[in-house]
Amino acid sequence: MKKERIYIGLLLRWFVLLTLIVYWNGHLPSAMADATEAAWGLRNANDSGGPNYDFGYGNDQCVGVVGDWDGDGTTTIGVACPGETTWGWGLRDYNSAGGVTFPQFNYGSKNCTPITGDWDGDGTTTIGVACPGETTWGWGLRDYNSAGGVTFPQFNYGSKNCTPITGDWDGDGTTTIGVACPDETTWGWGLRDYNSAGGVTFPQFNYGSISRTPLTGDWDGNGTSTIGVASTLRAGEGQDPETDYVCPVDGPVRFSDDYGNPREGHTHQGNDLFADEGTPLVAVADGTVTRVDNVDTFPTDGEDLDGISLSVVDSKGNRYFYAHNKENVVRTEGERVRKGQLIAYVGKTGNARTTPPHVHFEYHRASDDAKINPYPYLSEWCKGNRTSEAVATGGITAEEVESRETDPASTDILLPLVINE
């Protein structure tokens, strides 16, 4: 029975290695009407080869989830799809194309991460969410696959900089919580044997490159969930920073070689790419999101110069930082993204609120995370959509942009956004 219970807290949209490999066919669009059907490839062995089941279900705006929804011992598929405010769940009792076979329902704020598990050990997988708070994840577990409130006491566990995960860590039949936390190069795992606040109950350890996706499952059918990592890259496939990347701005963009330009107390450590507010920002390469800040607290917090921001680490460990975003679409650290996937929108948050909309883009070298000038790479990646026209600058010069970004007194005081509903 345990063999079929595979629990992945956050990242079920990509891989489960025992009975499930989920691969998304297309990029994450900005509107559900533009969604591409999600392709599922399920394999019954932990070795190379093709899928035993290959079909379409759901779309690539939704998060793939799996579980034993009716307690019959077989893991089947499902999706959690973001609505205006909540996740809409569509569960299916077969590993094949078709419609939902259980009533659809809504549960959990869309700002949270959908999770699944057998929270009470009765053999049936049910739903839950992990919601980012100020510093930690708030967990809300439900014992039914239906709309309603939590049926277990809510609690906090794990830094919000980590990825929430779930599994049966000791083989007792009950799914409990954990986190995988990115350090400089690897994931640090902190597992807990109770669905409650508290510390880790198993020794902490490190495993797997942060350029890969953390996941969990009962890989050998002994009843105990263990860990793993997966990459969307094929074996031996690499990425060339000069050629195998795309422009971070998916639309007309204007920029110059402003790396190293003087700023108040420092020099500019990236390039500013100007585009109309709301222009899509995309992942420059296949990679893993390792830093997400979904709340703009500037100028209340005078240190939060970046505003809404995120980072993507590619397969070689290079890190790409996007700052001043209007909104992040990818909202959780540890998510895997594909080259060209929508991750945010151009904005002017943080200390850029009085400047024309732009993304502050940084390139950090894999070996030591040192910032290097991204201009030569951006010139190559963005040559198809770069324009010499004054995109969204309103006639403001680069020098004025720099001045406005460094003068907190020139900004209006706004209340920070709230991401928890």
C-alpha positions in Angstrom: 0.0 0.0 0.0 2.8 2.4 0.9 4.4 2.0 -2.5 1.5 3.9 -4.1 1.5 6.7 -1.5 3.9 9.2 -3.0 3.9 12.6 -1.4 5.5 15.8 -2.7 4.8 18.9 -0.8 5.4 21.6 -3.4 6.9 20.4 -6.7 4.4 17.8 -8.0 4.2 19.7 -11.3 7.5 18.2 -12.4 8.6 14.7 -11.3 7.8 11.7 -9.1 10.3 9.0 -9.8 8.5 5.8 -8.7 5.2 5.8 -10.4 5.0 9.3 -11.8 6.9 11.7 -14.0 5.0 14.8 -14.8 6.3 16.9 -17.6 4.6 20.1 -18.6 4.1 20.7 -22.4 4.5 24.5 -22.9 5.1 27.6 -20.9 3.1 29.1 -18.1 0.9 31.8 -19.6 -0.6 34.8 -18.0 -4.2 33.9 -18.6 -6.1 30.6 -18.2 -7.5 31.0 -21.7 -4.0 30.7 -23.1 -3.2 27.6 -21.2 -1.6 24.6 -22.8 -2.7 21.1 -21.9 -0.4 19.4 -19.4 1.2 16.1 -20.6 1.7 13.3 -18.0 4.2 10.6 -18.5 4.0 7.8 -15.8 6.6 5.0 -15.5 6.3 1.9 -13.3 10.1 1.5 -12.7 13.0 3.6 -11.3 15.2 3.3 -14.4 15.5 4.9 -17.8 12.9 4.3 -20.5 9.7 5.6 -21.8 6.4 6.2 -19.9 4.0 3.3 -19.3 1.1 5.8 -19.4 1.2 8.9 -21.6 -1.8 11.2 -21.7 -3.0 14.8 -21.3 -4.9 16.1 -18.2 -5.3 19.6 -16.8 -3.2 22.5 -18.1 0.1 24.1 -17.5 -1.4 26.9 -15.3 -2.4 24.3 -12.8 -0.2 22.4 -10.3 -0.1 18.6 -10.8 -0.9 16.6 -7.6 -1.1 12.8 -7.0 -2.6 10.7 -4.3 -4.8 7.7 -3.4 -8.0 9.7 -3.5 -10.4 6.9 -2.6 -8.1 4.6 -0.5 -8.1 1.7 -3.0 -4.3 1.5 -2.9 -3.6 3.1 -6.3 -2.1 6.6 -6.8 -3.9 8.6 -9.4 -3.7 12.1 -10.8 -5.2 15.5 -10.1 -4.6 19.3 -10.5 -4.9 22.3 -8.3 -5.7 25.4 -10.5 -5.4 29.0 -9.4 -8.7 30.9 -9.3 -9.2 34.6 -8.4 -8.4 33.9 -4.7 -8.3 30.2 -4.1 -7.1 26.9 -5.6 -9.7 24.9 -7.5 -9.1 21.1 -7.2 -9.9 18.6 -9.9 -9.1 15.0 -8.9 -9.3 11.9 -11.2 -9.5 8.2 -10.2 -7.7 7.0 -13.3 -4.3 7.6 -14.8 -5.6 8.6 -18.2 -7.1 11.4 -20.2 -10.6 12.4 -19.2 -12.6 14.6 -16.8 -12.6 14.8 -13.1 -14.2 11.8 -11.3 -14.7 13.4 -8.0 -16.7 16.7 -7.4 -14.6 19.8 -8.0 -14.1 22.1 -5.1 -12.1 25.1 -3.9 -9.7 25.1 -1.0 -6.8 27.3 0.1 -5.6 30.7 -0.9 -3.8 30.8 -4.3 -0.9 32.5 -2.5 -0.3 29.2 -0.7 1.3 26.0 -2.0 -1.0 23.0 -2.6 0.1 19.8 -0.8 -1.4 16.3 -0.3 -1.0 13.5 2.2 -2.6 10.9 4.3 -2.7 13.1 7.4 -4.4 10.6 9.7 -3.1 7.3 8.4 -6.5 6.0 7.2 -5.2 5.1 3.7 -6.8 8.0 1.8 -4.9 11.0 0.5 -6.4 14.4 1.2 -5.5 18.0 0.6 -3.7 20.8 2.3 -1.8 24.0 1.8 1.4 25.6 3.1 1.1 29.4 3.2 4.1 31.8 3.4 4.0 34.0 6.5 6.4 36.7 7.5 9.2 34.2 8.3 7.7 30.7 8.3 5.3 28.4 6.5 1.7 28.2 7.9 0.2 24.7 7.4 -3.5 24.1 6.9 -4.4 20.4 6.5 -7.9 19.0 5.7 -9.1 15.4 6.1 -11.6 15.6 3.2 -11.3 16.3 -0.5 -13.9 19.0 -0.5 -14.4 22.7 0.2 -14.3 23.7 3.9 -12.0 24.7 6.6 -8.9 23.0 8.1 -9.8 19.8 10.1 -6.5 19.7 12.0 -5.0 22.5 14.1 -3.1 25.1 12.0 0.5 25.5 12.8 3.8 27.0 11.6 6.9 25.1 10.6 9.9 25.8 8.5 11.5 29.0 7.1 9.6 30.6 4.2 12.9 30.5 2.4 12.6 26.7 2.3 10.5 24.4 0.1 7.6 22.6 2.0 7.6 18.8 1.5 5.6 15.9 3.0 6.1 12.2 3.5 5.8 9.2 5.8 9.3 9.5 7.2 9.1 6.5 9.6 6.7 4.2 7.8 3.9 4.4 10.3 1.2 5.1 7.7 0.8 8.9 8.5 2.1 11.7 6.3 3.9 14.4 8.1 5.8 17.6 7.2 9.3 18.7 6.3 11.2 21.4 4.5 14.1 21.4 2.0 16.2 24.6 2.5 18.7 25.9 -0.1 22.2 26.7 1.0 25.0 27.8 -1.3 25.0 24.6 -3.3 22.8 21.9 -1.8 19.4 21.3 -0.2 19.3 21.0 3.6 16.5 18.7 4.8 14.6 19.1 8.0 11.9 16.4 8.6 9.4 16.4 11.4 7.3 13.3 12.6 4.3 15.4 13.8 1.9 17.8 12.0 2.5 20.5 14.5 4.8 23.3 15.4 8.2 22.4 16.8 11.7 21.4 15.7 13.0 18.6 13.5 12.6 15.1 14.9 15.1 13.4 12.6 18.8 14.4 12.2 19.2 17.2 9.6 21.3 16.5 6.5 22.2 17.9 3.1 21.5 16.2 -0.2 21.1 17.3 -3.8 22.1 20.3 -5.9 19.8 23.4 -5.5 19.7 23.5 -9.4 17.5 20.4 -9.1 14.0 19.9 -7.7 13.6 18.3 -4.3 11.0 15.5 -4.1 10.0 12.6 -1.8 8.5 9.2 -2.3 8.5 5.5 -1.2 10.9 4.5 -3.9 11.3 0.8 -2.8 7.8 0.0 -1.4 8.9 -0.5 2.2 6.4 2.0 3.6 8.9 4.8 4.3 9.2 8.0 2.3 12.7 9.1 1.4 14.2 11.9 -0.6 15.4 12.6 -4.1 16.1 15.4 -6.6 15.2 15.6 -10.3 16.3 17.9 -13.2 14.3 18.7 -16.3 17.6 18.5 -18.3 18.4 15.3 -20.1 21.6 13.5 -19.1 24.6 15.3 -20.5 22.6 18.3 -21.6 24.2 21.6 -20.7 23.5 25.3 -21.1 25.7 27.8 -22.8 25.3 31.3 -21.2 26.0 32.9 -24.6 23.6 31.0 -26.8 21.1 28.7 -24.9 19.3 31.5 -23.0 16.5 33.9 -23.7 15.9 37.6 -22.9 14.4 38.1 -19.4 11.9 40.6 -20.9 9.3 39.2 -23.3 8.6 42.3 -25.2 10.2 45.5 -26.5 13.0 46.5 -24.1 15.7 49.2 -23.8 18.9 49.0 -21.8 22.5 50.1 -21.8 25.7 49.0 -20.2 25.1 50.6 -16.8 26.9 48.0 -14.7 29.3 49.7 -12.4 27.7 53.1 -12.7 28.0 55.1 -9.4 25.2 55.0 -7.0 24.9 56.5 -3.5 27.4 54.5 -1.4 27.9 51.8 -4.1 28.1 51.0 -7.7 25.3 49.5 -9.9 25.6 45.7 -9.7 23.4 44.8 -12.7 21.6 46.2 -15.8 18.3 48.0 -15.8 16.0 46.8 -18.6 13.2 49.3 -19.4 9.9 48.1 -20.7 6.2 49.0 -20.3 4.8 48.2 -16.9 3.2 44.7 -16.9 5.5 43.4 -19.7 6.1 39.6 -19.0 9.3 38.6 -17.4 10.5 35.1 -18.2 13.1 32.6 -17.0 16.3 33.1 -19.0 17.0 29.4 -18.7 15.8 26.1 -17.2 16.4 26.3 -13.5 15.2 26.5 -9.9 13.7 29.5 -8.0 15.9 30.0 -4.9 14.7 33.4 -3.7 11.2 35.0 -3.8 10.0 38.2 -2.2 6.3 38.7 -3.0 5.8 41.8 -0.8 7.0 45.4 -1.4 7.8 46.9 2.0 9.8 50.0 0.8 10.0 52.7 2.1 8.6 51.4 5.5 11.6 49.0 5.4 14.3 51.2 4.1 16.5 48.2 3.4 14.0 46.6 1.0 15.4 48.4 -2.1 14.6 45.5 -4.4 10.8 45.4 -3.8 9.1 42.4 -5.3 11.9 40.2 -6.6 13.1 36.6 -7.3 16.1 34.6 -8.4 16.5 31.7 -10.7 19.5 29.3 -10.6 20.4 27.4 -13.8 21.7 23.9 -14.1 25.3 25.1 -13.8 24.6 27.1 -10.6 24.6 30.5 -12.1 22.0 32.8 -10.5 19.8 35.4 -12.2 18.1 38.1 -10.0 15.0 40.1 -11.1 14.1 43.1 -9.0 11.4 45.9 -8.9 8.8 43.5 -10.3 5.1 44.5 -10.4 4.0 41.0 -9.4 5.7 37.5 -9.2 3.9 34.7 -11.0 6.2 32.1 -9.5 5.7 32.7 -5.8 7.5 29.9 -4.0 11.2 29.0 -3.6 12.2 25.7 -4.9 9.9 25.8 -7.9 11.4 24.4 -11.2 11.0 26.7 -14.2 11.6 26.2 -17.9 13.4 28.6 -20.2 10.9 31.2 -21.4 8.4 30.5 -18.7 6.4 33.5 -17.3 7.7 34.2 -13.8 6.8 37.9 -13.1 5.8 41.2 -14.6 7.9 44.4 -15.1 7.1 47.0 -12.5 8.7 49.7 -10.3 8.5 48.4 -6.7 11.1 49.0 -4.0 13.2 52.1 -4.5 12.3 52.2 -8.2 8.7 53.5 -7.5 9.4 57.0 -8.9 11.3 55.7 -12.0 10.1 54.4 -15.3 9.1 50.7 -15.0 12.1 48.4 -15.4 13.7 45.2 -14.1 17.0 45.3 -12.4 18.7 42.2 -13.6 21.8 40.6 -12.1 24.0 37.7 -13.2 25.8 35.8 -10.3 28.6 33.4 -11.3 28.2 29.8 -10.1 31.6 29.3 -8.6 31.4 32.0 -5.9 28.1 33.9 -6.5 30.1 37.0 -7.6 28.1 39.5 -9.6 29.4 39.9 -13.1 28.3 42.4 -15.8 25.3 40.8 -17.6 25.4 43.3 -20.5 27.3 41.1 -23.0 24.9 38.3 -22.5 21.8 40.4 -22.5 22.9 42.0 -25.8 22.9 38.5 -27.3 19.8 37.2 -25.6 17.7 40.3 -26.3 18.8 41.2 -29.8 15.4 40.1 -31.2 13.3 42.5 -29.0 15.8 45.3 -28.1 14.7 48.7 -29.2 16.5 52.1 -29.3 13.2 53.8 -28.7 12.5 55.3 -25.2 10.3 52.5 -23.9 8.3 53.5 -20.9 10.8 56.1 -19.7 8.7 59.2 -20.1 11.7 61.2 -21.2 13.6 60.5 -17.9 17.3 60.1 -18.3 19.4 57.3 -16.9 21.0 59.7 -14.5 17.6 60.7 -13.2 16.6 57.1 -12.8 19.8 56.5 -10.7 19.0 59.6 -8.6 15.5 58.6 -7.9 16.4 55.0 -7.0 18.8 56.2 -4.3 16.6 58.9 -2.7 14.0 57.4 -0.4 12.7 60.9 0.4 11.3 61.1 -3.2 8.9 58.2 -2.7 5.4 58.1 -1.4 4.7 55.9 1.6 2.5 53.0 0.7 1.2 50.2 2.9 3.0 46.9 2.1 1.0 44.2 0.2 -0.4 41.3 2.1 -0.1 37.8 0.5 -1.9 35.8 3.1 -5.6 35.8 2.9 
